[in-house]
Amino acid sequence: MIALPRPATLRRISLIATGLCLAAISTVLHAHGVDENDQAFIEGASGINLIPYMYLGAKHMVTGYDHLLFLAGVIFFLYRMRDIGTYVTLFAIGHSTTLLAGVLLDIRANAYLIDAIIGLSVVYKALDNMDAFETWLGWRPNPKAAVLIFGFFHGFGLATKLQDLTVQKDGLVPNLIAFNVGVELGQFMALAIILILMNFWRLSGDFKRHAVAFNTALMAAGLVLMGYQLTGYFTQGNVA
């Protein structure tokens, strides 16, 4: 159980939350988006292009603001590499399944709603880290099942963006597999950096004292992502 924040910690919460919210607003359009140069390559390339697609997959994960927030929340209180590996594997399975199935089987959904659920995943993990569910409801959702389920939505979020592009059918399957391999490599690189920074923080002695501040800021960023996407849905996404 995390101790309640002191007044000085509350000030830190507001500063961290403000910073994360501003970052979320400035990068939310790119959380699952594909920039113009990458779009041009995807729509213009034909045949099998394994290395370029691996690069694009890694780039997507490393620059995916929503992925990084969620994964940071997932590993926040994990200390053993076995536990980290278990949760990251569950997320990778979910992400890979819906990314490949969504594009190959042309399974479609409203992109704004999917991205709003991705924002919700960040809010969920922050609340879970603060023991909010046990405090409010008296029970805690299964964390492994939640990571897997939200992994499905994270993968589907990217699938909705790729579906908007004119992806060449020639070499589609191997290119998508290469893209997915790149996503997992990018996830490994991003997690390595997050873990290094988090371990330095844990050794500083301030980790538990500032845990509430971090997770409150994480929750605020997730709420910003949700609000932005829901606004898009009600103003644009549900118009036939």
C-alpha positions as CSV (number, residue, x, y, z in Angstrom):
1,M,0.0,0.0,0.0
2,I,1.3,3.4,-1.0
3,A,1.3,6.1,1.7
4,L,-1.0,9.2,1.0
5,P,0.9,12.2,-0.4
6,R,2.1,15.1,1.7
7,P,1.4,18.7,0.7
8,A,4.9,19.0,-0.8
9,T,4.3,15.8,-2.8
10,L,1.0,17.2,-4.0
11,R,2.9,20.1,-5.5
12,R,5.2,17.6,-7.2
13,I,2.1,15.7,-8.5
14,S,0.7,18.9,-10.1
15,L,4.0,19.7,-11.7
16,I,4.6,16.2,-13.1
17,A,1.0,15.9,-14.2
18,T,1.1,19.2,-16.0
19,G,4.3,18.2,-17.8
20,L,2.9,14.8,-18.8
21,C,-0.4,16.3,-19.9
22,L,1.4,18.9,-22.0
23,A,3.5,16.2,-23.6
24,A,0.4,14.1,-24.2
25,I,-1.4,17.0,-25.9
26,S,1.7,17.8,-28.1
27,T,2.2,14.1,-29.1
28,V,-1.2,12.6,-29.0
29,L,-1.7,12.8,-32.8
30,H,1.4,10.6,-33.2
31,A,0.6,8.1,-30.5
32,H,-0.4,5.6,-33.1
33,G,-0.1,7.7,-36.2
34,V,2.2,7.1,-39.2
35,D,4.1,10.2,-40.4
36,E,4.0,11.4,-44.0
37,N,7.4,10.0,-45.0
38,D,6.5,6.5,-43.6
39,Q,3.1,6.7,-45.2
40,A,4.7,7.4,-48.6
41,F,7.0,4.5,-48.2
42,I,4.3,2.0,-47.1
43,E,2.0,3.1,-49.9
44,G,4.7,3.2,-52.6
45,A,6.8,0.1,-51.7
46,S,6.0,-3.2,-53.3
47,G,7.4,-6.7,-52.8
48,I,9.2,-7.9,-49.7
49,N,11.0,-5.2,-47.6
50,L,11.9,-6.9,-44.4
51,I,14.5,-4.5,-43.0
52,P,12.6,-1.2,-43.7
53,Y,9.4,-2.7,-42.1
54,M,11.4,-3.8,-39.1
55,Y,12.7,-0.3,-38.8
56,L,9.2,1.2,-39.0
57,G,8.0,-1.3,-36.4
58,A,10.8,-0.4,-34.0
59,K,10.2,3.3,-34.6
60,H,6.5,3.0,-33.9
61,M,7.2,1.4,-30.5
62,V,10.0,3.7,-29.4
63,T,8.0,6.8,-30.3
64,G,4.6,5.5,-29.3
65,Y,3.8,7.8,-26.4
66,D,0.8,5.6,-25.2
67,H,2.8,2.4,-25.3
68,L,5.6,3.9,-23.2
69,L,3.2,5.3,-20.6
70,F,1.4,2.0,-20.3
71,L,4.6,-0.1,-20.1
72,A,6.1,2.3,-17.5
73,G,3.0,1.7,-15.4
74,V,3.1,-2.0,-15.9
75,I,6.7,-2.5,-14.7
76,F,6.6,0.3,-12.0
77,F,6.4,-2.1,-9.1
78,L,8.0,-5.2,-10.8
79,Y,11.5,-6.0,-9.5
80,R,12.2,-9.5,-10.7
81,M,13.2,-10.0,-14.4
82,R,10.9,-13.1,-14.5
83,D,7.9,-11.0,-13.6
84,I,8.8,-8.2,-16.1
85,G,9.3,-10.8,-18.8
86,T,5.9,-12.4,-18.1
87,Y,4.0,-9.1,-18.3
88,V,5.9,-7.8,-21.3
89,T,5.3,-11.2,-23.1
90,L,1.6,-10.9,-22.4
91,F,1.5,-7.4,-23.8
92,A,3.5,-8.5,-26.9
93,I,1.1,-11.4,-27.5
94,G,-1.9,-9.2,-27.4
95,H,-0.3,-6.4,-29.4
96,S,1.0,-8.8,-32.1
97,T,-2.3,-10.7,-32.4
98,T,-4.6,-7.8,-33.2
99,L,-2.0,-6.0,-35.3
100,L,-1.6,-8.9,-37.6
101,A,-5.3,-10.1,-37.5
102,G,-6.7,-6.6,-37.9
103,V,-4.8,-5.9,-41.1
104,L,-4.7,-9.4,-42.7
105,L,-8.4,-10.1,-41.9
106,D,-9.5,-6.5,-42.4
107,I,-11.2,-6.3,-39.0
108,R,-12.2,-2.7,-38.6
109,A,-13.3,-0.5,-35.7
110,N,-13.5,3.2,-35.0
111,A,-10.0,4.4,-34.5
112,Y,-11.0,7.1,-32.0
113,L,-12.7,4.6,-29.7
114,I,-9.8,2.2,-29.8
115,D,-7.4,5.0,-29.0
116,A,-9.7,6.2,-26.2
117,I,-9.5,2.6,-24.7
118,I,-5.7,2.8,-25.0
119,G,-5.8,6.0,-23.0
120,L,-8.0,4.1,-20.5
121,S,-5.3,1.4,-20.2
122,V,-2.9,4.1,-18.9
123,V,-5.5,5.3,-16.4
124,Y,-6.2,1.7,-15.3
125,K,-2.5,0.9,-14.6
126,A,-1.9,4.1,-12.6
127,L,-5.0,3.3,-10.4
128,D,-3.9,-0.3,-10.0
129,N,-0.4,0.9,-8.9
130,M,-2.1,3.1,-6.2
131,D,-4.3,0.2,-5.0
132,A,-7.4,2.2,-5.9
133,F,-9.5,-0.8,-6.9
134,E,-8.9,-2.7,-3.6
135,T,-9.7,0.6,-1.7
136,W,-12.8,1.4,-3.7
137,L,-14.2,-2.0,-4.7
138,G,-12.6,-4.4,-2.3
139,W,-11.1,-6.4,-5.2
140,R,-8.3,-6.1,-7.8
141,P,-8.8,-6.9,-11.5
142,N,-6.4,-9.7,-12.5
143,P,-3.3,-7.7,-13.6
144,K,-2.0,-10.3,-16.1
145,A,-5.4,-10.6,-17.8
146,A,-5.7,-6.8,-17.9
147,V,-2.2,-6.4,-19.6
148,L,-3.1,-9.0,-22.2
149,I,-6.5,-7.5,-22.9
150,F,-5.2,-4.0,-23.2
151,G,-2.4,-5.4,-25.4
152,F,-5.1,-6.4,-27.8
153,F,-6.3,-2.9,-28.0
154,H,-2.8,-1.4,-28.4
155,G,-2.2,-3.6,-31.4
156,F,-5.6,-2.9,-32.9
157,G,-4.9,0.8,-32.5
158,L,-2.0,0.5,-35.0
159,A,-4.0,-1.8,-37.2
160,T,-6.7,0.9,-37.7
161,K,-4.0,3.3,-38.9
162,L,-2.5,0.9,-41.3
163,Q,-5.9,0.1,-42.7
164,D,-6.3,3.7,-43.7
165,L,-3.3,3.4,-45.9
166,T,-3.1,1.8,-49.4
167,V,-0.8,-1.1,-48.3
168,Q,0.5,-3.1,-51.2
169,K,-0.7,-6.7,-51.3
170,D,2.6,-8.0,-52.8
171,G,4.7,-9.1,-49.8
172,L,2.1,-8.0,-47.3
173,V,2.4,-11.0,-44.9
174,P,6.2,-11.1,-44.6
175,N,6.3,-7.3,-44.4
176,L,3.7,-7.3,-41.6
177,I,5.6,-10.0,-39.7
178,A,8.8,-8.0,-40.1
179,F,7.0,-4.9,-38.9
180,N,5.8,-6.9,-35.8
181,V,9.3,-8.1,-35.1
182,G,10.5,-4.5,-35.3
183,V,7.8,-3.6,-32.8
184,E,9.0,-6.1,-30.3
185,L,12.6,-5.1,-30.8
186,G,11.6,-1.5,-30.2
187,Q,9.7,-2.5,-27.1
188,F,12.8,-4.2,-25.8
189,M,14.9,-1.1,-26.4
190,A,12.3,1.2,-24.8
191,L,11.9,-1.0,-21.8
192,A,15.7,-1.3,-21.3
193,I,15.9,2.5,-21.1
194,I,12.9,2.8,-18.8
195,L,14.3,0.0,-16.5
196,I,17.7,1.7,-16.3
197,L,16.2,5.0,-15.3
198,M,13.7,3.4,-12.9
199,N,16.4,1.4,-11.2
200,F,18.5,4.6,-10.6
201,W,15.3,6.2,-9.2
202,R,14.8,3.2,-6.9
203,L,18.3,3.4,-5.6
204,S,17.9,7.1,-4.8
205,G,15.6,6.4,-1.8
206,D,12.9,8.7,-3.2
207,F,11.1,6.0,-5.2
208,K,8.3,5.0,-2.7
209,R,7.9,8.5,-1.5
210,H,7.2,9.8,-4.9
211,A,5.3,6.8,-6.3
212,V,1.9,8.5,-5.8
213,A,3.1,11.6,-7.6
214,F,4.3,9.6,-10.6
215,N,1.2,7.5,-10.9
216,T,-1.2,10.4,-10.4
217,A,0.6,12.2,-13.2
218,L,0.4,8.9,-15.3
219,M,-3.3,8.8,-14.7
220,A,-3.7,12.5,-15.7
221,A,-1.8,11.8,-19.0
222,G,-4.1,8.9,-19.7
223,L,-7.2,11.0,-19.1
224,V,-5.9,13.6,-21.5
225,L,-5.4,10.9,-24.2
226,M,-8.9,9.6,-23.5
227,G,-10.5,13.0,-23.6
228,Y,-8.8,13.9,-26.8
229,Q,-9.9,10.8,-28.6
230,L,-13.5,10.9,-27.3
231,T,-13.7,14.5,-28.5
232,G,-12.6,13.4,-31.9
233,Y,-15.1,10.6,-31.9
234,F,-18.1,12.8,-31.0
235,T,-17.1,15.5,-33.4
236,Q,-15.8,13.5,-36.3
237,G,-15.5,9.8,-35.8
238,N,-19.1,8.8,-35.6
239,V,-20.1,10.8,-38.6
240,A,-21.1,8.4,-41.5
